Amino acid sequence: MKTIVTGGSGYLGTYVRQFFEASDFSRRSSLNILEDADAQIVENYDVVIHLAGHLDKTPEGAEECFRTNADGTRNIIRHMRPGSVFIYASTKDVYGAEANSYEFVAEDCPIDPNPASAFELSKLIGERYVEFYAKQRGVRACIFRLSAVFARPTDGNENGFVTHYVESVKHRWPIRLPAGVDPVRDIMYVDDLSRACRAFINSDREFGLYNLGGGRLNAISVRDIIGRVGKMLDIEPVIEDDPNIPAPLQTRYVTDTTLIQKELKWRLQIGIDDGLRVTF
């Protein structure tokens, strides 16, 4: 199958593209998801893995979030040919504080009625575009609401959640954390994301919406991540508790992966320690 990855030169996209030996749809390859003429290239592909997005939770970033995450998604999927496959990277953040009521967050968790920023709302609008245009165009579509996916650093890209802490420990940079709280996340190495994409592509399902993350096996607190990395590198991490840093909206988020395991036969393959070692 001919596959193309939007954001294929990004932090995660680089590795997903390599996994599938896919083409790159990104500004580094002189393609822009907001340009209609550029988007038409997806007509030539069997699979589009849509990772391109804009993450900015400040008020100043609202316009770019809506343009990239919502309008860009619509512009890509509406050019796809019938029978092709579209995979959309959404986010766990659409659940907002509602997720705090769940030990393990399944797909029936309510969506936060008051999104914390334009980022969450723009990703949710993107989901609605996927649902609408998939039916209209006859496209097989899958939405993954991702937890904390991580990978090795890539040139020219900002580090993700986990990689930020790995790099900080490695370089002995001080790590500032909110005082009095130790958020828990389920982390997942990028190759397990690629395998989830492959599982949907190879399935016979017309549509899917799944929470995707490390699940209960890869649930870990932020301070434990930092501590494990320090032990692996034989470096004492420098942690600074800062009362001025607000606690995250989701103090604990661990994905319930029951549905994707049942419908796509996907299983997590990379544990916490193996994933962390790879990032070194």
C-alpha positions, 0 to 999 in steps of 0.5 A: 500500500502507498502510504503518506504521513502528514507531519512526516518530518516531525517529532513522531512523524519521522518514526512513523514514516520510517516504519511504513516506508512512507512519503512525507507530507510536511512543510519540509517537503514543501507541502502544506496541508492548508494549501488545496493544490498540495492536499490533492496529492493524497488522491494518489495514496492508499493510506494517509496517517495524519499527524500534522498538528499545532499544539499551543494552549495559549490564547495567542495560539488559538487561530493557528490551532483552528487553522491547522488542526481543524481546517487542515484535517478537513482539507486533507480528508476531503481529497481522499479517494473512496476505499482509502484509509485515513488515520487521525491523531487526536488527543486525550486532552478532549476529555479534560478534567472529566478524565480525573473521575476514571481510574482507566479512561475508556471511550465512554468518558464524557468530553469536557464541555468547557475545553481548556483552550482552542487546542482541545476544541480544534482537535475535537472539530477535526474529529467531526470533520473525519466522521463527516468526510469519511462517510461522504467520501467512502473512506475507511477512517480511524481516530486515535485519542493519544496519551503520552507518545514518545520517541528519540529526539529528532532534528529541528523538532521540539521534544515531547513530554517524556523526551523533555525529561530524558534530555533534561536529566542527560544534560543535568538541566534543572527540572521545574515541577509543580509543587505538591503534585505528581501527575501520572501518565501512561506512556507509549513508545512511538513504534506501538503507535505505528503498530496500532495504525497498521492494525487498523489498516489491516482490519476490515473495519470501516470506522474506529475511535480508540483511546490509545496509550501505554495503559495500566502496564505503562502507567508512571508518575512524572517523578518516577520517570525522572528517577528511572532515567537518572538511575539508568544514566547514573545521574542525580536529577535536579528537581525544583518544586515551583509553587508558581507552576499550576497543576495539570488539568488531568492529575492522573490519566491512564488509558483503558485499551480494552476496545482497541485490543478487542477490535484491532487485536493490538497489544502494547509491545514496548515497556517503560524501561525499554522505551526510555533506554531507546530515547538515550 
